[in-house]
Each structure stands twice: as C-alpha cells, then as structure tokens.
Amino acid sequence: MNIKRFFAADMRQAIRKVRDELGPDAVILSNRKAGGGIEIVAAVDYDEAEVRRALAEREAAQAGGLEAGSPRGRAESPAGQQEPRQEAGAPASAEAAGRPAFRPEELWVEDPALAQVRREIHELRGLLEHQLAHLAWGEMSRSHPAQVELLRRLSALGLAPDVSRQLATAAAGEQDRERAWRRALAL
C-alpha cells in the first residue's frame, strides 16, 4: 500500500495532485485544514483490512500502557512493527515545513455546547411541526366539519390514521355528519 500526504491551497488542487500522482484508483484516507490550506492523505492499493489491523495493534499497544512516542515503548515493540518511514524529499518535521503536525490519533469530539444547540433545534422543530399541524387541523375543522368529525370517530374505533383518512376522503361528499358516518361504515 502506497500512502502519501498532499498539501494544497484548496480542495480542488489537492484532489488534482492526488489524481496526478496516484491515479484515478487512489483512495482518500483523510482530509483536514492545515496551515492555511488543505492536507489530504491518500493511498493506492488500499487494503482496508491492513489499515484496521494496524489500528487494532496501535490501540492494543496503547491499552497495554505503551506510548508510541516513548523510548520504552519503541524498545519493547516487536521488530516487525517499525515506525512509519518519512517520505523522500519531505521536511524533517511538519512544524519545520510551516504546517502543523498531523496526528491521526486525534479524534473529533463534539463540543457539549454544540450538542445542546442541536437538541434545542430538534425540540424547536418538533414544537413548530406540532403548531403547524394544530393550525392545519383547526383550518380543516372550520372548512370541513363533517370530515373532521368522521376522522375523530374512525380514530376512536382504533383504525390506523391512513385508513381513517382514506375512509373520510371517500365520504367527503356528504355534508351531514350521520350520512358521512354511514357511508364510511359501508365502505
């Protein structure tokens, strides 16, 4: 698997670089804003099982109390697990290149304030939908009182809302409530 990191001013240029260097079969593994531009990590001959296995090994090492950056952690790691090599021509560190270091271990965690805002928006949406449904029901009660009464009676029987609506629509021609009820029962 050939993994490369690309930096560009915007997403279009970054994707163009990926396509030019790795070809149309490249898989974008990650992207993020970095140092006034975009950073894309892409791979060719991508093997998802291999990536998952490496991630599981890293998590197991961290769970075992080994830190990947500590000298003790490197000394105790198996010989087959080497630190990733740096690309040829790449600067010694990302900071030296004027870009922030890429840390794949960083996970984005939702800010509690954003979660609260999301909940409030969800509640407001529910309230608005309820109010609009109430207004629509009130308008229908004024314009088609027989049909509304029929819907209430059919719902009281325990019929599904869709079935009640179909029966009430079929009997909508009747203005008298009792005739509409009999017609709906006849259907």
Buried (B, 14 or more C-beta within 10 A) or exposed (E): EEBBBBBBEEEEBBBEBBEEEBEEEBBBBEBEEBEEBBBBBBBBEBEEEEBEEEEEBBEEBEEEEBEEEEEEBBEEBEEEEEEEEEEEEEEEEBEEEEBEEEEEEEEEEEEEEEEEEEEEEEEEEEEEEEEEEEEEEEEEBEEBEBBBBBBEBBBEEEBEEEEBBBBBEBBBEBEEBEEBBEBBEEE
